[in-house]
């Protein structure tokens, strides 16, 4: 099991009345979590995992949105 740090780009948005440029561009997101799966199309992480490998709050990030990826720690295996 690996704990990873991921920097990735996400869509920007704004709520309510804003200027026309309030949601232009992309926003850099920084996430840390347990690596669930890594394929050529996406990387999936979760905030928590139990002993039965059930995941809490899984997040699938498209690989082409990932700008930086680092393994912080490997546990077991």
MDTraj code that builds the backbone (N, CA, C; nanometers):
import mdtraj as md
import numpy as np

residues = "UNK UNK UNK UNK UNK UNK UNK UNK UNK UNK UNK UNK UNK UNK UNK UNK UNK UNK UNK UNK UNK UNK UNK UNK UNK UNK UNK UNK UNK UNK UNK UNK UNK UNK UNK UNK UNK UNK UNK UNK UNK UNK UNK UNK UNK UNK UNK UNK UNK UNK UNK UNK UNK UNK UNK UNK UNK UNK UNK UNK UNK UNK UNK UNK UNK UNK UNK UNK UNK UNK UNK UNK UNK UNK UNK UNK UNK".split()
xyz = np.array([
    [0.0847, -0.1163, 0.0000],
    [0.0000, 0.0000, 0.0000],
    [0.0899, 0.1235, 0.0000],
    [0.0546, 0.2219, -0.0847],
    [0.1350, 0.3427, -0.0966],
    [0.0534, 0.4658, -0.0579],
    [0.1195, 0.5591, 0.0087],
    [0.0620, 0.6905, 0.0348],
    [0.1279, 0.7845, -0.0649],
    [0.0453, 0.8595, -0.1400],
    [0.0966, 0.9422, -0.2485],
    [0.0546, 1.0883, -0.2343],
    [0.1347, 1.1743, -0.2941],
    [0.1052, 1.3174, -0.3081],
    [0.0826, 1.3420, -0.4565],
    [-0.0270, 1.4092, -0.4910],
    [-0.0593, 1.4343, -0.6312],
    [-0.0948, 1.5819, -0.6495],
    [-0.0339, 1.6455, -0.7483],
    [-0.0746, 1.7792, -0.7909],
    [-0.1429, 1.7623, -0.9254],
    [-0.2644, 1.8185, -0.9381],
    [-0.3398, 1.7998, -1.0607],
    [-0.4264, 1.9214, -1.0894],
    [-0.4602, 1.9380, -1.2164],
    [-0.5412, 2.0512, -1.2598],
    [-0.6880, 2.0125, -1.2659],
    [-0.7723, 2.1020, -1.2163],
    [-0.9168, 2.0796, -1.2163],
    [-0.9851, 2.2013, -1.2780],
    [-1.1086, 2.1832, -1.3151],
    [-1.1876, 2.2938, -1.3684],
    [-1.2108, 2.3978, -1.2593],
    [-1.2099, 2.5241, -1.2977],
    [-1.2396, 2.6326, -1.2044],
    [-1.3874, 2.6668, -1.2155],
    [-1.4461, 2.7067, -1.1048],
    [-1.5869, 2.7469, -1.1067],
    [-1.6085, 2.8585, -1.0061],
    [-1.7219, 2.9236, -1.0192],
    [-1.7602, 3.0298, -0.9265],
    [-1.9107, 3.0226, -0.9072],
    [-1.9563, 3.0576, -0.7872],
    [-2.0993, 3.0549, -0.7574],
    [-2.1519, 3.1971, -0.7502],
    [-2.2775, 3.2117, -0.7829],
    [-2.3408, 3.3424, -0.7719],
    [-2.2990, 3.4362, -0.8836],
    [-2.3296, 3.5622, -0.8662],
    [-2.2970, 3.6644, -0.9657],
    [-2.1502, 3.7037, -0.9537],
    [-2.0771, 3.6916, -1.0644],
    [-1.9352, 3.7242, -1.0678],
    [-1.9015, 3.7910, -1.1998],
    [-1.7852, 3.8485, -1.2066],
    [-1.7364, 3.9020, -1.3331],
    [-1.7163, 3.7885, -1.4324],
    [-1.7096, 3.8230, -1.5589],
    [-1.7011, 3.7211, -1.6643],
    [-1.5735, 3.6375, -1.6572],
    [-1.4705, 3.6828, -1.5866],
    [-1.3444, 3.6089, -1.5784],
    [-1.3262, 3.5381, -1.4450],
    [-1.4304, 3.5298, -1.3626],
    [-1.4186, 3.4700, -1.2291],
    [-1.3788, 3.3228, -1.2335],
    [-1.4206, 3.2506, -1.3366],
    [-1.3935, 3.1068, -1.3428],
    [-1.3086, 3.0702, -1.4646],
    [-1.2307, 3.1640, -1.5150],
    [-1.1449, 3.1335, -1.6300],
    [-1.0261, 3.0490, -1.5876],
    [-0.9881, 2.9573, -1.6729],
    [-0.8676, 2.8791, -1.6491],
    [-0.8904, 2.7556, -1.5655],
    [-0.7806, 2.7044, -1.5148],
    [-0.7804, 2.5835, -1.4335],
    [-0.7229, 2.6162, -1.2968],
    [-0.7477, 2.5275, -1.2011],
    [-0.6971, 2.5476, -1.0659],
    [-0.6116, 2.4267, -1.0266],
    [-0.4995, 2.4532, -0.9601],
    [-0.4097, 2.3462, -0.9159],
    [-0.4599, 2.2904, -0.7832],
    [-0.4796, 2.1609, -0.7787],
    [-0.5250, 2.0901, -0.6588],
    [-0.4097, 2.0050, -0.6062],
    [-0.3961, 2.0008, -0.4750],
    [-0.2957, 1.9150, -0.4104],
    [-0.3688, 1.8126, -0.3251],
    [-0.3446, 1.6852, -0.3503],
    [-0.4129, 1.5780, -0.2775],
    [-0.3128, 1.4788, -0.2229],
    [-0.3434, 1.4241, -0.1052],
    [-0.2638, 1.3176, -0.0442],
    [-0.3596, 1.2051, -0.0097],
    [-0.3213, 1.0809, -0.0396],
    [-0.4092, 0.9702, -0.0066],
    [-0.3447, 0.8352, -0.0322],
    [-0.4215, 0.7323, -0.0039],
    [-0.3791, 0.5951, -0.0301],
    [-0.4030, 0.5648, -0.1777],
    [-0.3025, 0.5119, -0.2457],
    [-0.3157, 0.4766, -0.3863],
    [-0.4030, 0.3519, -0.3988],
    [-0.5141, 0.3650, -0.4697],
    [-0.6043, 0.2523, -0.4924],
    [-0.5679, 0.1808, -0.6218],
    [-0.5492, 0.2607, -0.7280],
    [-0.5215, 0.2039, -0.8601],
    [-0.4546, 0.3099, -0.9462],
    [-0.3652, 0.2646, -1.0353],
    [-0.2994, 0.3544, -1.1297],
    [-0.2999, 0.2856, -1.2649],
    [-0.3615, 0.3508, -1.3639],
    [-0.3645, 0.2986, -1.5005],
    [-0.3119, 0.4066, -1.5941],
    [-0.3102, 0.3785, -1.7235],
    [-0.2643, 0.4810, -1.8180],
    [-0.3674, 0.5926, -1.8340],
    [-0.4906, 0.5716, -1.7845],
    [-0.5967, 0.6715, -1.7993],
    [-0.6286, 0.7498, -1.6724],
    [-0.6053, 0.6908, -1.5558],
    [-0.6403, 0.7588, -1.4310],
    [-0.5573, 0.7064, -1.3150],
    [-0.5599, 0.7839, -1.2061],
    [-0.5022, 0.7424, -1.0788],
    [-0.6136, 0.7588, -0.9756],
    [-0.6372, 0.6571, -0.8955],
    [-0.7410, 0.6626, -0.7934],
    [-0.6767, 0.6584, -0.6557],
    [-0.7203, 0.7512, -0.5686],
    [-0.6714, 0.7554, -0.4305],
    [-0.7910, 0.7624, -0.3366],
    [-0.7660, 0.7337, -0.2079],
    [-0.8714, 0.7463, -0.1075],
    [-0.8134, 0.8090, 0.0186],
    [-0.9016, 0.8676, 0.0993],
    [-0.8571, 0.9319, 0.2228],
    [-0.8276, 0.8301, 0.3314],
    [-0.8964, 0.7167, 0.3291],
    [-0.8789, 0.6127, 0.4313],
    [-0.9094, 0.4770, 0.3717],
    [-0.8464, 0.3726, 0.4273],
    [-0.8749, 0.2341, 0.3897],
    [-0.8801, 0.1503, 0.5165],
    [-0.9723, 0.0517, 0.5184],
    [-0.9776, -0.0364, 0.6347],
    [-0.9070, -0.1692, 0.6046],
    [-0.9091, -0.2618, 0.7006],
    [-0.8379, -0.3891, 0.6843],
    [-0.8959, -0.4772, 0.5750],
    [-1.0204, -0.4508, 0.5345],
    [-1.0828, -0.5282, 0.4265],
    [-1.0648, -0.4597, 0.2908],
    [-0.9776, -0.3584, 0.2841],
    [-0.9494, -0.2812, 0.1622],
    [-1.0695, -0.2012, 0.1123],
    [-1.1637, -0.1690, 0.2017],
    [-1.2715, -0.0764, 0.1664],
    [-1.2152, 0.0647, 0.1733],
    [-1.2597, 0.1515, 0.0833],
    [-1.2050, 0.2862, 0.0726],
    [-1.3083, 0.3913, 0.1108],
    [-1.2612, 0.4974, 0.1758],
    [-1.3448, 0.6113, 0.2105],
    [-1.3127, 0.7258, 0.1155],
    [-1.4153, 0.7856, 0.0586],
    [-1.4015, 0.9022, -0.0297],
    [-1.3033, 0.8795, -0.1447],
    [-1.3237, 0.7754, -0.2262],
    [-1.2319, 0.7532, -0.3377],
    [-1.2395, 0.8675, -0.4392],
    [-1.1251, 0.8993, -0.4990],
    [-1.1143, 1.0065, -0.5973],
    [-1.0379, 0.9539, -0.7175],
    [-1.0962, 0.9671, -0.8366],
    [-1.0312, 0.9252, -0.9602],
    [-0.9850, 1.0503, -1.0353],
    [-0.8546, 1.0590, -1.0611],
    [-0.7963, 1.1763, -1.1255],
    [-0.7478, 1.1358, -1.2647],
    [-0.7929, 1.2043, -1.3703],
    [-0.7445, 1.1724, -1.5048],
    [-0.5929, 1.1912, -1.5144],
    [-0.5238, 1.0967, -1.5777],
    [-0.3766, 1.1019, -1.5854],
    [-0.3275, 1.2279, -1.6562],
    [-0.4009, 1.2751, -1.7574],
    [-0.3540, 1.3936, -1.8291],
    [-0.3722, 1.5213, -1.7473],
    [-0.4407, 1.5151, -1.6332],
    [-0.4560, 1.6309, -1.5443],
    [-0.3461, 1.6342, -1.4378],
    [-0.2735, 1.5237, -1.4213],
    [-0.1713, 1.5135, -1.3164],
    [-0.0429, 1.5831, -1.3618],
    [0.0035, 1.6777, -1.2791],
    [0.1253, 1.7524, -1.3080],
    [0.2443, 1.7021, -1.2273],
    [0.2183, 1.6481, -1.1084],
    [0.3255, 1.5975, -1.0224],
    [0.2694, 1.4824, -0.9398],
    [0.3529, 1.3807, -0.9195],
    [0.3120, 1.2624, -0.8448],
    [0.4334, 1.2130, -0.7673],
    [0.4151, 1.1847, -0.6380],
    [0.5269, 1.1373, -0.5568],
    [0.4766, 1.0364, -0.4541],
    [0.5464, 0.9242, -0.4422],
    [0.5162, 0.8269, -0.3372],
    [0.5792, 0.8796, -0.2085],
    [0.4967, 0.9030, -0.1075],
    [0.5457, 0.9535, 0.0200],
    [0.5933, 0.8412, 0.1117],
    [0.5199, 0.7287, 0.1073],
    [0.5536, 0.6169, 0.1944],
    [0.4909, 0.4902, 0.1405],
    [0.5621, 0.3792, 0.1550],
    [0.5081, 0.2473, 0.1227],
    [0.4910, 0.1723, 0.2533],
    [0.3698, 0.1169, 0.2718],
    [0.3361, 0.0465, 0.3955],
    [0.3120, -0.1002, 0.3630],
    [0.3757, -0.1902, 0.4372],
    [0.3549, -0.3332, 0.4170],
    [0.4086, -0.3788, 0.2830],
    [0.3446, -0.4821, 0.2295],
    [0.3818, -0.5441, 0.1011],
    [0.5272, -0.5250, 0.0742],
])
top = md.Topology()
chain = top.add_chain()
for i, resn in enumerate(residues, 1):
    res = top.add_residue(resn, chain, resSeq=i)
    for name in ("N", "CA", "C"):
        top.add_atom(name, md.element.get_by_symbol(name[0]), res)
traj = md.Trajectory(xyz[None], top)
